Every structure is written in structure tokens, then in C-alpha cells.
């Protein structure tokens, strides 16, 4: 994120009263959530990362990562840790409020055990091939990993339960050590990593408390439906957990099927109910791209082209472009869910939103001007600078990782900084995603909500009393249009806010429709009633030094908005997207520091953003 000083107040004058003091303060960092969990209006925004890999993930280990879950928690709390390149890395902004280490359940700890003298597989015959590639580099290591998979299927102890249980116990123990209720929350979790010919059907599993099974359920044990059955079984035993899909943009449409299960059966109401019961939230922003929306699916959305990853991640030939987008993006899934609810009576895709990093170096890279990547942490390796041999951009082949972004962040509205409060916020979908910036966004909907909050001394309390927060379902209405309270507060260390939008999706005569409405603009501008767009506020980026306009944008955006096109007979959803003024992308920061022109194949600037979870309306 671009570092900026605080400007003169650029508060947009709106009809609503000021938000509660804790929401308007701009205070960041751990320790601010010591309020009672019983009062919904006292909930505060917490920021964290629910997708981090350490040396216990096989791919991180092969990338020479030797940092542990303890290191991941130390980094999240503001400490410096070692990077595989030999450098020291740390957050340049405030510490996080919460973190979950989510190492891959598949081959969990198997490679790390090879260099652990206490492990039964220490000194295994494949050790040299896996760690060094025996001179063959990445291809040799991948070949050795394929051999590990073959041995695992044959019952070799290299991936035996003793090895996996040892790593899993160390992950749990690290979370227990670093969990500090009220100040910092360390959640227990892992990644379930199913792939079909490099098409990702991945999800992270997060546990509510200290209770966890002896071993995590992996894709070697079954498909996602089997995972949900396992989660249902844990719930009956008193162990609460939920799963969150991610990397949907890499799924070739397999992430959100509408007709057929992974077992080849027809999707029915039971399948749909099982899915939404166990997967209420999706990770839509992370370093391997944004999965909110794709330009080909939403051609009328001018802001859809944001951190779009173009190539498959797991193929050695990384010039294979992704070609199937439907079924791989969150907004499309929200629309499909309306259709499926009409047909099945259950919406399997009533999904809230979070962001996270998916870092494989035990540390999330969230700031555009503090970018670090896996293993070779150089601009040349990540595609933002050419080498001396290239001599210029005309001879440079841009690698696939150059289209990756910085890590996203998970935001929740919780009454206290504890495992239970954060988990419950995720479960009720009072969560939001950001691209790495710490915008705080609130979103409420209700019939007559505009009147309820306009004169209220505490509009947030009134919104909870007379409406529903993000993640909720609208009820009643008697045919009148719903109103929504939209509120966003700028990250004080990043750019000012440009606009807040409501994205609406609905079902009309059996077909899905969508519309982007700008609902509040910065700088005294008003949305055009015909185009539903704000004029550009004129904010600029100086590519010579990445400085940004200091007299454009808002600290706070807030309004009540009533749907002008409401059809009381149409199933629909609404969510908020908040856009900052343009800033330099991480690749431009790299080029600037090297004194070269930015890579012409990449966006020089972009607009960081936040997304709320939706609110749904059912006739």
C-alpha cells in the first residue's frame, strides 16, 4: 500500500449522523476489541489473514521455506522473520488482529520431516531430490514430489499418519501458544487442496475453538462433499469448523457447479444445504488474483479488470491461458445461487466474503510498496524488472506471477478479539474482504431503514434494530423498496476513498441480471441518475515518484440508498464495493526503485478496494 500522511479532513457531507466513536477513530491494530460480545452495535472491525503456509506445506518447503507456524504468528504480530532469500521481512503497517496457519493437509509435514532427526523418515532416500533437485531445479523437485505421491499410495511411511499427526500437533500447539484473547487471535486451521488437472477446488478449514481432530481431512480422503460430511460429523461431536473456498478463478468452473456434483450425481437440495451449512464464506481476494468478477462475465462493470490471473498455476508450461470463467467467480456464483434456490429451494452460494494472502513464506505481503514473494524475492523474478541480458522490455517475457497481486485481508465485525467471536462473525457472514488495504466497510439493509437511521442518535444501533447487517436476509416490506446504509472509512495509511458502490444481482423471468450503482461519491460529486455513475474525481498518480493527489477523495463515505429498480417478486442480492483513489501497483514501485519504466504488460496503477458480504432478498 502506498504510504501517505493524513490530509486535511475530506469528509463527505451526508444525511446520516456520525458513526459511533470507535468506528470513526481510525485506530488500527490489536487490542481494540475488548468490548462485550453481547451488544451488536459495539462490534468493531478486525483484520486478519486466514490463509498462510509454512514449512509444513510441501510446496512451501520445496521453495526453501524453513519458517514455522510460530514464525507466522510472530510476523502477524509485527515482528521480523527470515525470508527464503536471506532477507528479513516484516509488516510496515500495523500488526494483524488474527491469523490462521493453513498448511496443506495433503503430505502435511512430510517433507519437513525428512530433515527432522526425531522423525521416522529422517534421511529418506528421496531427501536430496526433494530438497536440492539434485541439480535439476524445480522440475526435478516436482518429479521427486510425484514419487512421494506414488510412495504414499503404496503405504510408504513418508506420508504416514505418524508424520502427519506430528506436524498437525505442532501447528495446533503454535496456535495455542500465540492465542491471546482480547489482543491477538490465533485460529487453528488447515487447507484442503483438491485439484483436477490443475483446476483448483481448494478450501481452507477453520476451527472455532481449541478442539480439533487427530488428523485433518484431505483431498486424499475424499472430495469436497466428503469433507462436508466429515465437518457435519465433527459438529455432532462438539467440534465446530467451517470451510472457505478460494482460488476459484483457477477452477475452470469447477468451484461453483450448478448441475452436477464432483461424484457425477445431479445436484439436489440436500447437496445444496450441506454445502452452505459448511461453507458460508468465500475468499475472493488474495495474491493469486481476485475472484470477485471477471470482465467477460460482467462486461458492463468498468472495475472488473482487477488482479485478473490469466494462467494456470500448477502447470510447468505456464503459457496455458485460463479459458473457463463461469463457475469460477464469486459474483457469478451469487447469481447462480438465485437460480438454484428457485429450482431447489436452497441457495448453496449465499456466500459471504473475505480476503487473505495465500502466502507460502509464513508471512502475508499486503502493502504495494513492501512487496515480497516466494523464494527469489527480486523484481526480475517476479516480472517487474528486466535483466541486463534482456536489455529492455521489448526482449522480456512477462512471467505469470507478474499478474499476481499483494495479499488480501479478511475483515470481520466482532464484539471481541477471540476465536469464538471471529468464527461466529464468519459464520453469520458479517465479514468483508479487502485487497490488502484496511478500509472498514459496513452495510445494513431493511425496509424503512432510511427513516430509522436518519434521526437516530446512534445510527449503527438503529440499523441493527431495524435492519440486517451484511450477510443477512431481508424480511417483510409489503411491496416497498428496501433501503441500505452504506458506510466506509479510509485506511489512514493508504489512499483516500473515491466512491462506494452497491452491486445488485437478481432473477428476472428465469434469467440472472446485474447492475452496478455508484451510491456515494467523494469531492461533493453526485451519482448520475441515468448512468448510476459518479464523475471521476480527478485523483492522479505521479509515476515519477508514485505520489498521489492529496486534495481528492474522502476519509469517510456514508449514505442511505433505496433501490430505484426494486421488484418485490424477484430474488436478489446486494453487496458493497468501495474504491480508493488510484495508487501505484507493486510492479510500478519495483520499477521506480530501479529507475526503469514500468512493465508495459502490467497495469501501472490500480484502485485498491473493499467488498462487503451481501444482503439477500427473497420474495
FENGI-V669324 format. One record per backbone hydrogen bond with DSSP energy under -0.5 kcal/mol. CO is the residue of the C=O (numbers start at 1). NH is the residue of the N-H. Records with the same first field share a line. If there is no record, write none. Layout:
CO: NH ; NH
//
This chain:
10: 555
12: 14
20: 23 ; 24
21: 25
29: 32
33: 417
36: 39
38: 40
39: 42
40: 43
44: 414
46: 412
47: 97 ; 98
48: 410
49: 100
51: 358 ; 359
52: 102
53: 362
54: 57
56: 109
57: 61
58: 62
59: 63
60: 65
61: 64
67: 55
68: 72
69: 73
70: 74
71: 75
72: 76
73: 77
74: 79
75: 78
76: 96
81: 89
83: 86
87: 83
89: 81
97: 185
98: 49
99: 187
100: 52 ; 102
101: 189
103: 191
105: 108
107: 110 ; 111
109: 113
111: 114
112: 115
113: 116
114: 123
115: 117
116: 119
119: 122
121: 124
124: 127
126: 130
127: 131
128: 132 ; 133 ; 134
129: 133
132: 135 ; 137
133: 136
136: 139 ; 140
137: 141
138: 142
139: 143
140: 144
141: 145
142: 146
143: 147
144: 148
145: 149
146: 150
147: 151
148: 152
149: 153
150: 154
151: 156
152: 155
156: 159
157: 160
160: 164
161: 165
162: 166
163: 167
164: 168
165: 169
166: 170
167: 171
168: 172
169: 173
170: 174
171: 175
172: 176
173: 177
174: 178
175: 179
180: 183 ; 184
182: 33
183: 31
184: 180 ; 186
185: 99 ; 187
187: 101
188: 207
190: 205
191: 105 ; 193
192: 194 ; 203
194: 201
195: 197
196: 199
198: 200
199: 196
201: 194
202: 246
203: 192
204: 244
205: 190
206: 242
218: 221 ; 222
223: 226 ; 227
224: 228
225: 229
226: 230
227: 231
228: 232
229: 233
230: 234
231: 235
232: 236
233: 237
234: 237 ; 239
235: 238
238: 240
240: 208
242: 206
243: 281
244: 204
245: 283
246: 202
247: 250
248: 251
250: 200
251: 254
254: 257
259: 267
261: 264
265: 261
268: 272
269: 273
270: 274
271: 275
272: 276
273: 277
274: 278
275: 278 ; 279
278: 243
280: 352
281: 245
282: 284 ; 354
284: 291
285: 356
286: 289
287: 405
289: 286
291: 330
292: 331
294: 297 ; 298
298: 301
300: 302
301: 304
304: 306
307: 290 ; 309
310: 322
316: 318
317: 320
319: 321
320: 312
323: 325
325: 328
327: 256
329: 333
330: 334
331: 335
332: 336
333: 337
334: 338
335: 338 ; 339
336: 340
337: 341
338: 342
339: 343
340: 344 ; 345 ; 346
341: 345
346: 348
347: 350
349: 351
351: 614
352: 282
354: 284 ; 285
356: 408
357: 287
359: 53
364: 366
365: 407
367: 370
368: 371
374: 376
375: 377
376: 378
378: 382
379: 383 ; 384 ; 385
380: 383
387: 391
392: 395
393: 396
396: 398
399: 402
400: 403
401: 404
409: 355 ; 434
410: 48
411: 432
412: 46 ; 414
414: 44
415: 35
416: 418
417: 182
418: 422
419: 423
420: 424
421: 425
422: 426
423: 427
424: 428
425: 430
426: 429
429: 431
430: 413
431: 613
432: 355 ; 411
433: 611
434: 409
437: 436
439: 441
440: 489
442: 487
443: 470
444: 485
445: 468
446: 448 ; 449 ; 483
448: 452
449: 453
450: 454
451: 455
453: 17 ; 456
458: 462
459: 463
460: 464
461: 465
462: 466
463: 467
468: 445
469: 472
472: 616
474: 618
477: 480
482: 563
483: 446
484: 486 ; 561
485: 444
486: 559
487: 442
488: 557
489: 440
490: 492
491: 494
496: 581
497: 554
498: 522
499: 579
500: 519 ; 520
501: 503 ; 577
502: 504 ; 517
503: 575
504: 515
505: 573
506: 508 ; 513
508: 511
511: 508
513: 506
515: 504 ; 517
516: 518
517: 502 ; 519
520: 500
522: 525
525: 521
528: 532
532: 518
533: 528
540: 549
541: 543
542: 545 ; 546 ; 547
547: 542
554: 497
555: 490
556: 12
557: 488
559: 486
561: 484
563: 566
566: 568
567: 570
571: 507
572: 617
573: 505
574: 615
575: 503
576: 612
577: 501
578: 610
579: 498 ; 499
583: 606
585: 588 ; 589
586: 590
587: 591
588: 592
589: 593
590: 594
591: 595 ; 596
592: 595
599: 602
604: 585
606: 583 ; 608
608: 580
609: 435
610: 578
611: 433
614: 471
615: 574
616: 474
617: 572
//
